[in-house]
Amino acid sequence: MYTAAAPEGIRIIYDLLAAALDEVAGIQLNAGKVRVWSRAGVQLAGMDGFGHRCLEPGPGSINVLDAPIGTDAFVQDRVETLRPR
């Protein structure tokens, strides 16, 4: 599952999602599998309990379901790599 939000909303969304999944389906989120990425490459407020997984794979770029998200240079490079020749 993926979600996107302004940095100040990430922890709020995580907590709301966790509560809703628990209430509706009895499912608990596994904090050990959570990944939080920040384009700015900075630790997001309220996410310190998730440790090193908060900035994977690094500032400026990430692949989500093999779609490039991040800096213009990263996206362009990834698109060029994927484009059939």
mmCIF file as gemmi writes it, N, C-alpha and C atoms, coordinates in Angstrom:
data_model
loop_
_atom_site.group_PDB
_atom_site.id
_atom_site.type_symbol
_atom_site.label_atom_id
_atom_site.label_alt_id
_atom_site.label_comp_id
_atom_site.label_asym_id
_atom_site.label_entity_id
_atom_site.label_seq_id
_atom_site.pdbx_PDB_ins_code
_atom_site.Cartn_x
_atom_site.Cartn_y
_atom_site.Cartn_z
_atom_site.occupancy
_atom_site.B_iso_or_equiv
_atom_site.pdbx_formal_charge
_atom_site.auth_seq_id
_atom_site.auth_asym_id
_atom_site.pdbx_PDB_model_num
ATOM 1 N N . MET Axp A 1 ? 0.839 -1.158 0 1 0 ? 1 A 1
ATOM 2 C CA . MET Axp A 1 ? 0 0 0 1 0 ? 1 A 1
ATOM 3 C C . MET Axp A 1 ? 0.893 1.232 0 1 0 ? 1 A 1
ATOM 4 N N . TYR Axp A 2 ? 0.507 2.213 -0.773 1 0 ? 2 A 1
ATOM 5 C CA . TYR Axp A 2 ? 1.258 3.452 -0.864 1 0 ? 2 A 1
ATOM 6 C C . TYR Axp A 2 ? 0.344 4.615 -0.539 1 0 ? 2 A 1
ATOM 7 N N . THR Axp A 3 ? 0.926 5.655 0.023 1 0 ? 3 A 1
ATOM 8 C CA . THR Axp A 3 ? 0.206 6.896 0.253 1 0 ? 3 A 1
ATOM 9 C C . THR Axp A 3 ? 1.182 8.047 0.056 1 0 ? 3 A 1
ATOM 10 N N . ALA Axp A 4 ? 0.661 9.187 -0.271 1 0 ? 4 A 1
ATOM 11 C CA . ALA Axp A 4 ? 1.506 10.368 -0.461 1 0 ? 4 A 1
ATOM 12 C C . ALA Axp A 4 ? 0.855 11.536 0.258 1 0 ? 4 A 1
ATOM 13 N N . ALA Axp A 5 ? 1.702 12.376 0.836 1 0 ? 5 A 1
ATOM 14 C CA . ALA Axp A 5 ? 1.185 13.535 1.56 1 0 ? 5 A 1
ATOM 15 C C . ALA Axp A 5 ? 2.306 14.531 1.775 1 0 ? 5 A 1
ATOM 16 N N . ALA Axp A 6 ? 1.911 15.719 2.171 1 0 ? 6 A 1
ATOM 17 C CA . ALA Axp A 6 ? 2.901 16.71 2.59 1 0 ? 6 A 1
ATOM 18 C C . ALA Axp A 6 ? 3.621 16.146 3.814 1 0 ? 6 A 1
ATOM 19 N N . PRO Axp A 7 ? 4.886 16.504 4.002 1 0 ? 7 A 1
ATOM 20 C CA . PRO Axp A 7 ? 5.658 15.934 5.113 1 0 ? 7 A 1
ATOM 21 C C . PRO Axp A 7 ? 4.963 16.005 6.472 1 0 ? 7 A 1
ATOM 22 N N . GLU Axp A 8 ? 4.291 17.109 6.748 1 0 ? 8 A 1
ATOM 23 C CA . GLU Axp A 8 ? 3.651 17.24 8.056 1 0 ? 8 A 1
ATOM 24 C C . GLU Axp A 8 ? 2.424 16.339 8.219 1 0 ? 8 A 1
ATOM 25 N N . GLY Axp A 9 ? 1.962 15.725 7.146 1 0 ? 9 A 1
ATOM 26 C CA . GLY Axp A 9 ? 0.78 14.86 7.222 1 0 ? 9 A 1
ATOM 27 C C . GLY Axp A 9 ? 1.071 13.375 7.242 1 0 ? 9 A 1
ATOM 28 N N . ILE Axp A 10 ? 2.305 12.981 7.046 1 0 ? 10 A 1
ATOM 29 C CA . ILE Axp A 10 ? 2.626 11.561 6.935 1 0 ? 10 A 1
ATOM 30 C C . ILE Axp A 10 ? 2.259 10.78 8.192 1 0 ? 10 A 1
ATOM 31 N N . ARG Axp A 11 ? 2.669 11.245 9.352 1 0 ? 11 A 1
ATOM 32 C CA . ARG Axp A 11 ? 2.38 10.501 10.582 1 0 ? 11 A 1
ATOM 33 C C . ARG Axp A 11 ? 0.877 10.456 10.848 1 0 ? 11 A 1
ATOM 34 N N . ILE Axp A 12 ? 0.175 11.536 10.543 1 0 ? 12 A 1
ATOM 35 C CA . ILE Axp A 12 ? -1.278 11.574 10.729 1 0 ? 12 A 1
ATOM 36 C C . ILE Axp A 12 ? -1.937 10.521 9.849 1 0 ? 12 A 1
ATOM 37 N N . ILE Axp A 13 ? -1.534 10.458 8.589 1 0 ? 13 A 1
ATOM 38 C CA . ILE Axp A 13 ? -2.101 9.472 7.669 1 0 ? 13 A 1
ATOM 39 C C . ILE Axp A 13 ? -1.783 8.057 8.131 1 0 ? 13 A 1
ATOM 40 N N . TYR Axp A 14 ? -0.548 7.823 8.555 1 0 ? 14 A 1
ATOM 41 C CA . TYR Axp A 14 ? -0.164 6.497 9.043 1 0 ? 14 A 1
ATOM 42 C C . TYR Axp A 14 ? -1.061 6.08 10.213 1 0 ? 14 A 1
ATOM 43 N N . ASP Axp A 15 ? -1.24 6.968 11.177 1 0 ? 15 A 1
ATOM 44 C CA . ASP Axp A 15 ? -2.043 6.649 12.353 1 0 ? 15 A 1
ATOM 45 C C . ASP Axp A 15 ? -3.512 6.42 11.986 1 0 ? 15 A 1
ATOM 46 N N . LEU Axp A 16 ? -4.064 7.238 11.09 1 0 ? 16 A 1
ATOM 47 C CA . LEU Axp A 16 ? -5.453 7.054 10.646 1 0 ? 16 A 1
ATOM 48 C C . LEU Axp A 16 ? -5.633 5.738 9.902 1 0 ? 16 A 1
ATOM 49 N N . LEU Axp A 17 ? -4.682 5.415 9.025 1 0 ? 17 A 1
ATOM 50 C CA . LEU Axp A 17 ? -4.74 4.162 8.281 1 0 ? 17 A 1
ATOM 51 C C . LEU Axp A 17 ? -4.651 2.964 9.223 1 0 ? 17 A 1
ATOM 52 N N . ALA Axp A 18 ? -3.729 3.028 10.181 1 0 ? 18 A 1
ATOM 53 C CA . ALA Axp A 18 ? -3.58 1.935 11.143 1 0 ? 18 A 1
ATOM 54 C C . ALA Axp A 18 ? -4.866 1.73 11.937 1 0 ? 18 A 1
ATOM 55 N N . ALA Axp A 19 ? -5.472 2.806 12.39 1 0 ? 19 A 1
ATOM 56 C CA . ALA Axp A 19 ? -6.706 2.707 13.171 1 0 ? 19 A 1
ATOM 57 C C . ALA Axp A 19 ? -7.852 2.144 12.334 1 0 ? 19 A 1
ATOM 58 N N . ALA Axp A 20 ? -7.984 2.619 11.096 1 0 ? 20 A 1
ATOM 59 C CA . ALA Axp A 20 ? -9.067 2.149 10.23 1 0 ? 20 A 1
ATOM 60 C C . ALA Axp A 20 ? -8.91 0.669 9.88 1 0 ? 20 A 1
ATOM 61 N N . LEU Axp A 21 ? -7.706 0.25 9.547 1 0 ? 21 A 1
ATOM 62 C CA . LEU Axp A 21 ? -7.484 -1.16 9.218 1 0 ? 21 A 1
ATOM 63 C C . LEU Axp A 21 ? -7.759 -2.059 10.425 1 0 ? 21 A 1
ATOM 64 N N . ASP Axp A 22 ? -7.375 -1.608 11.603 1 0 ? 22 A 1
ATOM 65 C CA . ASP Axp A 22 ? -7.628 -2.383 12.809 1 0 ? 22 A 1
ATOM 66 C C . ASP Axp A 22 ? -9.122 -2.483 13.087 1 0 ? 22 A 1
ATOM 67 N N . GLU Axp A 23 ? -9.808 -1.349 12.989 1 0 ? 23 A 1
ATOM 68 C CA . GLU Axp A 23 ? -11.236 -1.314 13.298 1 0 ? 23 A 1
ATOM 69 C C . GLU Axp A 23 ? -12.065 -2.113 12.291 1 0 ? 23 A 1
ATOM 70 N N . VAL Axp A 24 ? -11.791 -1.949 11.017 1 0 ? 24 A 1
ATOM 71 C CA . VAL Axp A 24 ? -12.609 -2.554 9.981 1 0 ? 24 A 1
ATOM 72 C C . VAL Axp A 24 ? -12.244 -4.021 9.721 1 0 ? 24 A 1
ATOM 73 N N . ALA Axp A 25 ? -10.941 -4.315 9.712 1 0 ? 25 A 1
ATOM 74 C CA . ALA Axp A 25 ? -10.519 -5.654 9.305 1 0 ? 25 A 1
ATOM 75 C C . ALA Axp A 25 ? -9.698 -6.412 10.349 1 0 ? 25 A 1
ATOM 76 N N . GLY Axp A 26 ? -9.423 -5.776 11.473 1 0 ? 26 A 1
ATOM 77 C CA . GLY Axp A 26 ? -8.611 -6.44 12.487 1 0 ? 26 A 1
ATOM 78 C C . GLY Axp A 26 ? -7.169 -6.654 12.05 1 0 ? 26 A 1
ATOM 79 N N . ILE Axp A 27 ? -6.684 -5.79 11.157 1 0 ? 27 A 1
ATOM 80 C CA . ILE Axp A 27 ? -5.324 -5.899 10.618 1 0 ? 27 A 1
ATOM 81 C C . ILE Axp A 27 ? -4.44 -4.858 11.291 1 0 ? 27 A 1
ATOM 82 N N . GLN Axp A 28 ? -3.264 -5.281 11.74 1 0 ? 28 A 1
ATOM 83 C CA . GLN Axp A 28 ? -2.301 -4.347 12.313 1 0 ? 28 A 1
ATOM 84 C C . GLN Axp A 28 ? -1.186 -4.1 11.301 1 0 ? 28 A 1
ATOM 85 N N . LEU Axp A 29 ? -0.826 -2.833 11.121 1 0 ? 29 A 1
ATOM 86 C CA . LEU Axp A 29 ? 0.294 -2.512 10.251 1 0 ? 29 A 1
ATOM 87 C C . LEU Axp A 29 ? 1.579 -3.018 10.892 1 0 ? 29 A 1
ATOM 88 N N . ASN Axp A 30 ? 2.479 -3.515 10.073 1 0 ? 30 A 1
ATOM 89 C CA . ASN Axp A 30 ? 3.773 -3.992 10.544 1 0 ? 30 A 1
ATOM 90 C C . ASN Axp A 30 ? 4.764 -2.849 10.402 1 0 ? 30 A 1
ATOM 91 N N . ALA Axp A 31 ? 5.067 -2.176 11.505 1 0 ? 31 A 1
ATOM 92 C CA . ALA Axp A 31 ? 5.974 -1.022 11.47 1 0 ? 31 A 1
ATOM 93 C C . ALA Axp A 31 ? 7.346 -1.407 10.934 1 0 ? 31 A 1
ATOM 94 N N . GLY Axp A 32 ? 7.726 -2.667 11.046 1 0 ? 32 A 1
ATOM 95 C CA . GLY Axp A 32 ? 9.014 -3.123 10.535 1 0 ? 32 A 1
ATOM 96 C C . GLY Axp A 32 ? 9.096 -3.114 9.017 1 0 ? 32 A 1
ATOM 97 N N . LYS Axp A 33 ? 7.96 -3.042 8.348 1 0 ? 33 A 1
ATOM 98 C CA . LYS Axp A 33 ? 7.947 -3.023 6.888 1 0 ? 33 A 1
ATOM 99 C C . LYS Axp A 33 ? 7.633 -1.645 6.316 1 0 ? 33 A 1
ATOM 100 N N . VAL Axp A 34 ? 7.387 -0.68 7.18 1 0 ? 34 A 1
ATOM 101 C CA . VAL Axp A 34 ? 7.047 0.673 6.733 1 0 ? 34 A 1
ATOM 102 C C . VAL Axp A 34 ? 8.271 1.342 6.123 1 0 ? 34 A 1
ATOM 103 N N . ARG Axp A 35 ? 8.053 2.007 4.998 1 0 ? 35 A 1
ATOM 104 C CA . ARG Axp A 35 ? 9.092 2.805 4.37 1 0 ? 35 A 1
ATOM 105 C C . ARG Axp A 35 ? 8.532 4.208 4.185 1 0 ? 35 A 1
ATOM 106 N N . VAL Axp A 36 ? 9.272 5.191 4.603 1 0 ? 36 A 1
ATOM 107 C CA . VAL Axp A 36 ? 8.864 6.586 4.433 1 0 ? 36 A 1
ATOM 108 C C . VAL Axp A 36 ? 9.984 7.281 3.686 1 0 ? 36 A 1
ATOM 109 N N . TRP Axp A 37 ? 9.626 7.921 2.604 1 0 ? 37 A 1
ATOM 110 C CA . TRP Axp A 37 ? 10.616 8.587 1.761 1 0 ? 37 A 1
ATOM 111 C C . TRP Axp A 37 ? 10.307 10.068 1.709 1 0 ? 37 A 1
ATOM 112 N N . SER Axp A 38 ? 11.328 10.874 1.792 1 0 ? 38 A 1
ATOM 113 C CA . SER Axp A 38 ? 11.195 12.325 1.71 1 0 ? 38 A 1
ATOM 114 C C . SER Axp A 38 ? 12.057 12.829 0.56 1 0 ? 38 A 1
ATOM 115 N N . ARG Axp A 39 ? 11.436 13.515 -0.374 1 0 ? 39 A 1
ATOM 116 C CA . ARG Axp A 39 ? 12.193 14.056 -1.498 1 0 ? 39 A 1
ATOM 117 C C . ARG Axp A 39 ? 13.325 14.96 -1.018 1 0 ? 39 A 1
ATOM 118 N N . ALA Axp A 40 ? 13.095 15.644 0.084 1 0 ? 40 A 1
ATOM 119 C CA . ALA Axp A 40 ? 14.118 16.528 0.636 1 0 ? 40 A 1
ATOM 120 C C . ALA Axp A 40 ? 15.244 15.752 1.312 1 0 ? 40 A 1
ATOM 121 N N . GLY Axp A 41 ? 15.033 14.477 1.571 1 0 ? 41 A 1
ATOM 122 C CA . GLY Axp A 41 ? 16.067 13.666 2.201 1 0 ? 41 A 1
ATOM 123 C C . GLY Axp A 41 ? 16.28 13.981 3.664 1 0 ? 41 A 1
ATOM 124 N N . VAL Axp A 42 ? 15.217 14.404 4.33 1 0 ? 42 A 1
ATOM 125 C CA . VAL Axp A 42 ? 15.317 14.728 5.746 1 0 ? 42 A 1
ATOM 126 C C . VAL Axp A 42 ? 14.374 13.844 6.551 1 0 ? 42 A 1
ATOM 127 N N . GLN Axp A 43 ? 14.73 13.621 7.803 1 0 ? 43 A 1
ATOM 128 C CA . GLN Axp A 43 ? 13.872 12.846 8.699 1 0 ? 43 A 1
ATOM 129 C C . GLN Axp A 43 ? 12.57 13.61 8.917 1 0 ? 43 A 1
ATOM 130 N N . LEU Axp A 44 ? 11.441 12.946 8.749 1 0 ? 44 A 1
ATOM 131 C CA . LEU Axp A 44 ? 10.151 13.598 8.911 1 0 ? 44 A 1
ATOM 132 C C . LEU Axp A 44 ? 9.713 13.573 10.371 1 0 ? 44 A 1
ATOM 133 N N . ALA Axp A 45 ? 9.108 14.65 10.815 1 0 ? 45 A 1
ATOM 134 C CA . ALA Axp A 45 ? 8.64 14.754 12.198 1 0 ? 45 A 1
ATOM 135 C C . ALA Axp A 45 ? 7.668 13.627 12.514 1 0 ? 45 A 1
ATOM 136 N N . GLY Axp A 46 ? 7.844 13.024 13.662 1 0 ? 46 A 1
ATOM 137 C CA . GLY Axp A 46 ? 6.94 11.98 14.115 1 0 ? 46 A 1
ATOM 138 C C . GLY Axp A 46 ? 7.243 10.597 13.588 1 0 ? 46 A 1
ATOM 139 N N . MET Axp A 47 ? 8.242 10.451 12.73 1 0 ? 47 A 1
ATOM 140 C CA . MET Axp A 47 ? 8.546 9.149 12.137 1 0 ? 47 A 1
ATOM 141 C C . MET Axp A 47 ? 9.818 8.544 12.714 1 0 ? 47 A 1
ATOM 142 N N . ASP Axp A 48 ? 10.349 9.121 13.791 1 0 ? 48 A 1
ATOM 143 C CA . ASP Axp A 48 ? 11.612 8.645 14.342 1 0 ? 48 A 1
ATOM 144 C C . ASP Axp A 48 ? 11.545 7.198 14.816 1 0 ? 48 A 1
ATOM 145 N N . GLY Axp A 49 ? 10.385 6.669 15.132 1 0 ? 49 A 1
ATOM 146 C CA . GLY Axp A 49 ? 10.254 5.275 15.552 1 0 ? 49 A 1
ATOM 147 C C . GLY Axp A 49 ? 10.468 4.271 14.436 1 0 ? 49 A 1
ATOM 148 N N . PHE Axp A 50 ? 10.578 4.735 13.21 1 0 ? 50 A 1
ATOM 149 C CA . PHE Axp A 50 ? 10.749 3.828 12.08 1 0 ? 50 A 1
ATOM 150 C C . PHE Axp A 50 ? 12.2 3.721 11.624 1 0 ? 50 A 1
ATOM 151 N N . GLY Axp A 51 ? 13.092 4.421 12.294 1 0 ? 51 A 1
ATOM 152 C CA . GLY Axp A 51 ? 14.527 4.272 12.076 1 0 ? 51 A 1
ATOM 153 C C . GLY Axp A 51 ? 14.994 4.523 10.667 1 0 ? 51 A 1
ATOM 154 N N . HIS Axp A 52 ? 15.934 3.684 10.206 1 0 ? 52 A 1
ATOM 155 C CA . HIS Axp A 52 ? 16.589 3.888 8.917 1 0 ? 52 A 1
ATOM 156 C C . HIS Axp A 52 ? 15.644 3.764 7.741 1 0 ? 52 A 1
ATOM 157 N N . ARG Axp A 53 ? 14.501 3.184 7.94 1 0 ? 53 A 1
ATOM 158 C CA . ARG Axp A 53 ? 13.571 2.989 6.831 1 0 ? 53 A 1
ATOM 159 C C . ARG Axp A 53 ? 12.88 4.287 6.408 1 0 ? 53 A 1
ATOM 160 N N . CYS Axp A 54 ? 13.172 5.372 7.061 1 0 ? 54 A 1
ATOM 161 C CA . CYS Axp A 54 ? 12.499 6.634 6.747 1 0 ? 54 A 1
ATOM 162 C C . CYS Axp A 54 ? 13.115 7.388 5.58 1 0 ? 54 A 1
ATOM 163 N N . LEU Axp A 55 ? 14.214 6.949 5.066 1 0 ? 55 A 1
ATOM 164 C CA . LEU Axp A 55 ? 14.82 7.688 3.953 1 0 ? 55 A 1
ATOM 165 C C . LEU Axp A 55 ? 15.312 6.758 2.852 1 0 ? 55 A 1
ATOM 166 N N . GLU Axp A 56 ? 14.642 5.653 2.603 1 0 ? 56 A 1
ATOM 167 C CA . GLU Axp A 56 ? 15.11 4.743 1.567 1 0 ? 56 A 1
ATOM 168 C C . GLU Axp A 56 ? 14.576 5.166 0.215 1 0 ? 56 A 1
ATOM 169 N N . PRO Axp A 57 ? 15.278 4.986 -0.886 1 0 ? 57 A 1
ATOM 170 C CA . PRO Axp A 57 ? 16.67 4.58 -0.967 1 0 ? 57 A 1
ATOM 171 C C . PRO Axp A 57 ? 17.627 5.747 -0.805 1 0 ? 57 A 1
ATOM 172 N N . GLY Axp A 58 ? 17.115 6.952 -0.804 1 0 ? 58 A 1
ATOM 173 C CA . GLY Axp A 58 ? 17.97 8.12 -0.621 1 0 ? 58 A 1
ATOM 174 C C . GLY Axp A 58 ? 17.248 9.357 -1.082 1 0 ? 58 A 1
ATOM 175 N N . PRO Axp A 59 ? 17.769 10.506 -0.727 1 0 ? 59 A 1
ATOM 176 C CA . PRO Axp A 59 ? 17.102 11.747 -1.104 1 0 ? 59 A 1
ATOM 177 C C . PRO Axp A 59 ? 17.07 11.937 -2.614 1 0 ? 59 A 1
ATOM 178 N N . GLY Axp A 60 ? 15.944 12.423 -3.102 1 0 ? 60 A 1
ATOM 179 C CA . GLY Axp A 60 ? 15.844 12.786 -4.497 1 0 ? 60 A 1
ATOM 180 C C . GLY Axp A 60 ? 15.206 11.769 -5.419 1 0 ? 60 A 1
ATOM 181 N N . SER Axp A 61 ? 15.114 10.483 -4.992 1 0 ? 61 A 1
ATOM 182 C CA . SER Axp A 61 ? 14.588 9.499 -5.934 1 0 ? 61 A 1
ATOM 183 C C . SER Axp A 61 ? 14.07 8.254 -5.237 1 0 ? 61 A 1
ATOM 184 N N . ILE Axp A 62 ? 13.031 7.664 -5.855 1 0 ? 62 A 1
ATOM 185 C CA . ILE Axp A 62 ? 12.479 6.395 -5.379 1 0 ? 62 A 1
ATOM 186 C C . ILE Axp A 62 ? 11.673 5.779 -6.519 1 0 ? 62 A 1
ATOM 187 N N . ASN Axp A 63 ? 11.612 4.478 -6.544 1 0 ? 63 A 1
ATOM 188 C CA . ASN Axp A 63 ? 10.749 3.77 -7.487 1 0 ? 63 A 1
ATOM 189 C C . ASN Axp A 63 ? 9.571 3.206 -6.707 1 0 ? 63 A 1
ATOM 190 N N . VAL Axp A 64 ? 8.355 3.497 -7.162 1 0 ? 64 A 1
ATOM 191 C CA . VAL Axp A 64 ? 7.144 2.968 -6.554 1 0 ? 64 A 1
ATOM 192 C C . VAL Axp A 64 ? 6.442 2.152 -7.62 1 0 ? 64 A 1
ATOM 193 N N . LEU Axp A 65 ? 6.358 0.844 -7.395 1 0 ? 65 A 1
ATOM 194 C CA . LEU Axp A 65 ? 5.798 -0.065 -8.394 1 0 ? 65 A 1
ATOM 195 C C . LEU Axp A 65 ? 6.486 0.147 -9.745 1 0 ? 65 A 1
ATOM 196 N N . ASP Axp A 66 ? 7.784 0.339 -9.69 1 0 ? 66 A 1
ATOM 197 C CA . ASP Axp A 66 ? 8.675 0.56 -10.825 1 0 ? 66 A 1
ATOM 198 C C . ASP Axp A 66 ? 8.44 1.881 -11.557 1 0 ? 66 A 1
ATOM 199 N N . ALA Axp A 67 ? 7.669 2.785 -10.951 1 0 ? 67 A 1
ATOM 200 C CA . ALA Axp A 67 ? 7.485 4.124 -11.52 1 0 ? 67 A 1
ATOM 201 C C . ALA Axp A 67 ? 8.435 5.076 -10.803 1 0 ? 67 A 1
ATOM 202 N N . PRO Axp A 68 ? 9.228 5.832 -11.552 1 0 ? 68 A 1
ATOM 203 C CA . PRO Axp A 68 ? 10.187 6.751 -10.931 1 0 ? 68 A 1
ATOM 204 C C . PRO Axp A 68 ? 9.501 7.983 -10.355 1 0 ? 68 A 1
ATOM 205 N N . ILE Axp A 69 ? 9.852 8.316 -9.14 1 0 ? 69 A 1
ATOM 206 C CA . ILE Axp A 69 ? 9.334 9.505 -8.475 1 0 ? 69 A 1
ATOM 207 C C . ILE Axp A 69 ? 10.521 10.211 -7.847 1 0 ? 69 A 1
ATOM 208 N N . GLY Axp A 70 ? 10.614 11.513 -8.049 1 0 ? 70 A 1
ATOM 209 C CA . GLY Axp A 70 ? 11.712 12.248 -7.427 1 0 ? 70 A 1
ATOM 210 C C . GLY Axp A 70 ? 12.181 13.393 -8.274 1 0 ? 70 A 1
ATOM 211 N N . THR Axp A 71 ? 13.487 13.573 -8.28 1 0 ? 71 A 1
ATOM 212 C CA . THR Axp A 71 ? 14.052 14.697 -9.014 1 0 ? 71 A 1
ATOM 213 C C . THR Axp A 71 ? 13.814 14.538 -10.509 1 0 ? 71 A 1
ATOM 214 N N . ASP Axp A 72 ? 13.798 15.644 -11.214 1 0 ? 72 A 1
ATOM 215 C CA . ASP Axp A 72 ? 13.597 15.596 -12.658 1 0 ? 72 A 1
ATOM 216 C C . ASP Axp A 72 ? 14.67 14.741 -13.336 1 0 ? 72 A 1
ATOM 217 N N . ALA Axp A 73 ? 15.904 14.876 -12.885 1 0 ? 73 A 1
ATOM 218 C CA . ALA Axp A 73 ? 17.01 14.117 -13.479 1 0 ? 73 A 1
ATOM 219 C C . ALA Axp A 73 ? 16.824 12.617 -13.256 1 0 ? 73 A 1
ATOM 220 N N . PHE Axp A 74 ? 16.407 12.209 -12.069 1 0 ? 74 A 1
ATOM 221 C CA . PHE Axp A 74 ? 16.192 10.797 -11.789 1 0 ? 74 A 1
ATOM 222 C C . PHE Axp A 74 ? 15.071 10.236 -12.653 1 0 ? 74 A 1
ATOM 223 N N . VAL Axp A 75 ? 13.949 10.961 -12.723 1 0 ? 75 A 1
ATOM 224 C CA . VAL Axp A 75 ? 12.811 10.499 -13.516 1 0 ? 75 A 1
ATOM 225 C C . VAL Axp A 75 ? 13.208 10.384 -14.984 1 0 ? 75 A 1
ATOM 226 N N . GLN Axp A 76 ? 13.872 11.389 -15.522 1 0 ? 76 A 1
ATOM 227 C CA . GLN Axp A 76 ? 14.284 11.365 -16.925 1 0 ? 76 A 1
ATOM 228 C C . GLN Axp A 76 ? 15.218 10.191 -17.199 1 0 ? 76 A 1
ATOM 229 N N . ASP Axp A 77 ? 16.183 9.971 -16.335 1 0 ? 77 A 1
ATOM 230 C CA . ASP Axp A 77 ? 17.113 8.861 -16.499 1 0 ? 77 A 1
ATOM 231 C C . ASP Axp A 77 ? 16.381 7.529 -16.473 1 0 ? 77 A 1
ATOM 232 N N . ARG Axp A 78 ? 15.448 7.377 -15.54 1 0 ? 78 A 1
ATOM 233 C CA . ARG Axp A 78 ? 14.695 6.125 -15.42 1 0 ? 78 A 1
ATOM 234 C C . ARG Axp A 78 ? 13.811 5.893 -16.643 1 0 ? 78 A 1
ATOM 235 N N . VAL Axp A 79 ? 13.164 6.942 -17.123 1 0 ? 79 A 1
ATOM 236 C CA . VAL Axp A 79 ? 12.316 6.828 -18.31 1 0 ? 79 A 1
ATOM 237 C C . VAL Axp A 79 ? 13.152 6.429 -19.53 1 0 ? 79 A 1
ATOM 238 N N . GLU Axp A 80 ? 14.325 7.054 -19.682 1 0 ? 80 A 1
ATOM 239 C CA . GLU Axp A 80 ? 15.21 6.702 -20.789 1 0 ? 80 A 1
ATOM 240 C C . GLU Axp A 80 ? 15.654 5.248 -20.713 1 0 ? 80 A 1
ATOM 241 N N . THR Axp A 81 ? 15.907 4.763 -19.494 1 0 ? 81 A 1
ATOM 242 C CA . THR Axp A 81 ? 16.331 3.384 -19.296 1 0 ? 81 A 1
ATOM 243 C C . THR Axp A 81 ? 15.219 2.408 -19.656 1 0 ? 81 A 1
ATOM 244 N N . LEU Axp A 82 ? 13.987 2.76 -19.353 1 0 ? 82 A 1
ATOM 245 C CA . LEU Axp A 82 ? 12.845 1.872 -19.593 1 0 ? 82 A 1
ATOM 246 C C . LEU Axp A 82 ? 12.305 1.945 -21.017 1 0 ? 82 A 1
ATOM 247 N N . ARG Axp A 83 ? 12.599 3.033 -21.724 1 0 ? 83 A 1
ATOM 248 C CA . ARG Axp A 83 ? 12.053 3.237 -23.07 1 0 ? 83 A 1
ATOM 249 C C . ARG Axp A 83 ? 12.605 2.183 -24.029 1 0 ? 83 A 1
ATOM 250 N N . PRO Axp A 84 ? 11.694 1.505 -24.763 1 0 ? 84 A 1
ATOM 251 C CA . PRO Axp A 84 ? 12.166 0.528 -25.759 1 0 ? 84 A 1
ATOM 252 C C . PRO Axp A 84 ? 12.982 1.217 -26.848 1 0 ? 84 A 1
ATOM 253 N N . ARG Axp A 85 ? 13.987 0.556 -27.279 1 0 ? 85 A 1
ATOM 254 C CA . ARG Axp A 85 ? 14.868 1.12 -28.334 1 0 ? 85 A 1
ATOM 255 C C . ARG Axp A 85 ? 14.508 0.541 -29.678 1 0 ? 85 A 1
